[in-house]
Amino acid sequence: MRLFIHVIEARNLPSIYLNGSSDPYVRLQLGKRRSKTTVVKKSLNPLWDEEFSFLVGDLKEELIISVLNEDKYFNNDFLGWVRIPLLTIVDTADLSLGTAWYQLQSKSKKSKNKKRGEIFLTVYLSPRNSLPHEIPHAPCGTLDDIASKSDKVCEPAGQMPLSAPNNNTESSIPIEAEDISTLRETKSTTSFVEFLSNIFGKNTEAPSSPTPGNLDPLEQLQQAEACENQDEEACCDKTFCEKLELMASKDQGDEMPGNLPGGVLINQSYVAAPGVLNSLLFSPSSSFWQSAAELQGTTDLQIEPWRLDNDEKCLRRILIYTKAASKLIKSVKATEEQRYLKADGNAFSVLATVSTPDVPCGSYFKTEILYCITPGPQLPSDDQTSHLLVSWRLNFLQSTMMKGMIESGARQGLKESFAQLADMVSENVKAVEQEDIALNKEHILSSLQKKEESKWRLAIWFLGNFTFISFVFIGLYVLAHLQLATPSMVSGLEYLGLDLPDSVGEIVVCAILVLQGQHVLKVTGRFLQTWKQRGSDHGVKAQGNGWLLTVALIEGCSISAVDSSGLSDPYVVFNCNGRRKTSSIKFHTEDPKWNEVFEFDAMDDPPSRMDVTVYDFDGPFNEVIPLGHAEVDFVKSNLSDLADIWIPLQGKFAQASQSKLHLRVFLSNSGGRGVLTEYLTKVEKEVGKKINLRSPQTNSAFQKLFSLPEEEFLINDFTCHLKRKMPLQGRLFLSPRIIGFYANIFGHKTKFYFVWEDIDDIQVIPPSLSSVGSPSLMIILHRGRGLDAKYAAKALDQHGRLKFHFQSFVSFQDANRTIMALWKARSLSPEQKVEEVEEVSEEKRLQTEESGSSCMGIEDVKMLEVHSSFLSVDANSFMELFSGGPLEHKIMQKAGCLDYSTTPWEPVNHNTVERQTTYKFDKSLSIYGGEASTTQQKSPLTDNSGWMIEEVMTLQGVLLGDYFNLQLKYQVRDVPCKPKTSNVQIFFGIAWLKSTKHQKKIAKNIISDISVRIKEIFFEVEKEFQN
């Protein structure tokens, strides 16, 4: 006997997407047998009109009809279901429920009353020897009949009517009435064979001819099942590789899915082709999962074969196993569905969805694990490599108060399990070692050939347009006209030497020529500027011993344009540990090719991150426009992955056009162990205590604990409590780049870290009763930083910054000094930078007193007068502008100087005092921001009629700011003949630290900016003194 289902249509389904639509399909299940309809795109009232049939094996089974929304990458969304026990069909007079509307129900009792739509079905049973086309369909009818019955709605299992109206006069299945009554009396029978014997028990005298019509029903059922098994085996004859090839042939070139938000479990490259690594993990002939089950104590492993579905665009299989018991949870049964999201022969992506309904709150969530296999870095041996990246997340189907605890437990269990799996993969295929990447560096860089811009091509880009060519033609035409035309008579208001237009037409022609000439001059000027700025930092060799960072800028893709031409003039700026490298400018392109190599000078501290910014060149300085930015994280990234990487750019322009940069990044330590020793010696001076270099075993355990790269090493660790709602005892680990916390309480592990540059402030909290009479530390991060450790933060302040509270240190003084020393070395606030400058100036002062010369060095620079004016205040009153008081802060704030801070004046010698100032540039002063640190010396004039202030300014974060220092001299002198009047003269000079072709352009640009800024300052000063 077979069960037939006709899925016709549905109506009023819930919407999933923001546009108010869904992509619904129907999944039918009877026991372990499943089938599904096609997907109807963007519809809440889909029409399927598809028929399905199942062999019936047990009367206690129930038909489950689920309506789902298709999700291409992750779990399909549940819309509603209908459950129909087979016994309700047997109870009907004609073994048919007819055609009716069924109300879709929710899985959760809480949302039982929520409307989920209805589905229109025909459900009936028929003997096995009757084919579907031979049986009159139970009132399926035409679409007109369906429309006439659209008002009849059946309730789900248990409440739906046991019969439905039937328009046929004859029964759909030839069964005697007394046989039906016998069936109703024995509907609790669990065997299908007993069910058949109740129906056909009286036909013992039937002929035993071997023809299909006279076979015993049980024999017919066995033959049918054998035929179905043969069909199933024929479908499964396709090998795993053939199925992957079939799936690859239908691949539409979609990108690999991004990492899941739960975190990364495996991030490693292997010396094997992507297809080989994929076969190791997912081929049916591979014993990888069986070996993993034995290693982790997993039992009852059942692996179903891979099957193609969804129009042969998706390959999936089911794994069923029993997870071994842990300290907190008993052994549980798990069902894992593995589904290929992408398989194009060169890259593979598999999403595994694990259901564990037997664990506490197991029906509330599913665990999703994403395996991504992509080509790995190139090796000198030309061996193929692949990169395996495994990420995870928890997909909560229902909200629960235990969400945080569930995520923490899942994170701990997954990291332990996949650490073992990573070791197993490394035993089967060789992992790419750091030495291989180092050897590969020279091989890759030597293969890069920078393409020089052609002079003629550059000229064609800028000057080969219609405006310029037409202007040249018109100019030649006008010159020819001047040669052929005769001078006209003087008329009107003209006189000898002044020739005015004689008609409206001549006025229009003159206006067109003037506008066109202005545009041509602008384009020509921009062409000359770009001609000078074709160079870059490419090829400049690094100097010194320490951490060497080498960046190869290969190319860009889909770089956004901000002008009307649709093309941009991009160049890239790299910033790392206060050092800056700039690429050349590529003109009129959205897919620039650079092939340039940048080597940063040796750094004492290993870099944590590198900032990458793409700008559009549209002039020398003030017109720079950022097209996108990105960040390379050396702590979270494997150096082997950075050897060849495409990084997406962030920003409104970049995200709109999906801009990317192709980089090859290499980081190495040229000084060996000596660099580590020097770094520890520098920290020892700050801490005032001996710090010993940890053993390789300790460093390896520290790296494995926080999943850090091999170059990270442990400096010190302290026992303390992390204060949240309840104090959590653990250990605080300090290294050159990170500060991390780890705790393990009864198997519940808490682990997080953040880099030193993320810290905005560190506050010492005085002793209190809650801290057991000892001070504690409050670490405050910059806004938007440390989000991975948000669950461990004490609070979130009004500025959106995370605050971490550590207390109960065994030795608070040692911990505080070490933490502050490491933080100051990595990230300094403006006030701390002033303190550093003070220490340097103190040394310079001692040198000055010994040599008797000025430390400012202004006399060595050519100074030009840039401003001179008379103010209605005397010289002493004007000097309040340099007193560090409210007037100075107020005026500098109005002039665009943010976070303005000063130090007190301190004596340098008997008549000279000195101070330092720091501030940040407002956007009105510099589009791309920046900071300034100045050193000022004040001394009286020789005739005591006023004051002289000398100032040296250093710029940070400004384009080409490391090429020069700015030097200013202020002379304020009382005017003898006018009381309460002073004369202010300002001289300006530039001290060049590096040679550049753009000195004149830079000087001109800065002088104009300085003049405007000084006028604004003096205008505000006069207003304040008048008030």
Salt bridges, closest charged atoms under 4 A:
ASP49 OD1 - HIS6 NE2 2.64
GLU51 OE2 - HIS137 ND1 3.20
GLU61 OE1 - ARG33 NH2 3.19
GLU62 OE2 - ARG83 NH2 2.23
GLU70 OE1 - LYS41 NZ 2.97
ASP91 OD2 - LYS187 NZ 3.41
GLU118 OE1 - ARG11 NE 2.44
GLU178 OE1 - LYS202 NZ 2.24
GLU228 OE2 - ARG2 NH2 2.17
GLU232 OE2 - ARG307 NH2 3.02
ASP251 OD2 - LYS342 NZ 3.25
ASP254 OD2 - LYS72 NZ 2.49
ASP309 OD2 - ARG316 NE 2.57
GLU312 OE2 - LYS238 NZ 3.90
GLU312 OE1 - LYS250 NZ 3.36
GLU337 OE2 - ARG316 NH1 2.49
ASP344 OD2 - LYS342 NZ 3.69
GLU368 OE1 - ARG393 NE 2.66
GLU416 OE2 - LYS749 NZ 2.82
GLU453 OE2 - LYS586 NZ 3.43
GLU555 OE1 - LYS593 NZ 2.43
GLU555 OE2 - HIS662 ND1 3.43
ASP569 OD2 - ARG526 NH2 2.30
GLU596 OE2 - LYS450 NZ 3.48
GLU599 OE2 - LYS541 NZ 3.77
ASP605 OD1 - LYS682 NZ 3.24
ASP618 OD1 - ARG526 NE 3.03
GLU631 OE1 - ARG609 NE 3.31
GLU631 OE1 - ARG785 NH2 2.94
ASP641 OD1 - HIS387 NE2 2.97
ASP644 OD1 - HIS662 NE2 2.52
ASP644 OD2 - ARG664 NH2 3.63
GLU684 OE2 - LYS690 NZ 3.70
GLU711 OE2 - ARG737 NH2 3.27
GLU712 OE1 - ARG737 NE 2.60
ASP717 OD1 - ARG694 NH2 2.98
ASP717 OD2 - ARG731 NH2 2.33
GLU757 OE2 - ARG826 NH2 2.92
ASP758 OD1 - ARG609 NH2 3.04
ASP758 OD1 - ARG785 NE 3.63
ASP760 OD1 - HIS782 ND1 3.64
ASP760 OD2 - ARG801 NH1 2.51
ASP788 OD2 - LYS636 NZ 2.68
ASP797 OD2 - ARG801 NE 2.74
ASP814 OD2 - LYS689 NZ 2.98
ASP814 OD1 - ARG817 NH2 2.78
GLU842 OE2 - ARG845 NH2 2.35
GLU888 OE2 - ARG915 NH2 2.61
ASP899 OD2 - LYS920 NZ 3.70
GLU931 OE1 - LYS833 NZ 2.92
ASP943 OD2 - ARG973 NH1 3.15
ASP962 OD2 - LYS994 NZ 3.45
GLU1020 OE1 - LYS894 NZ 3.55
GLU1024 OE2 - LYS890 NZ 3.20
GLU1024 OE2 - LYS894 NZ 3.88
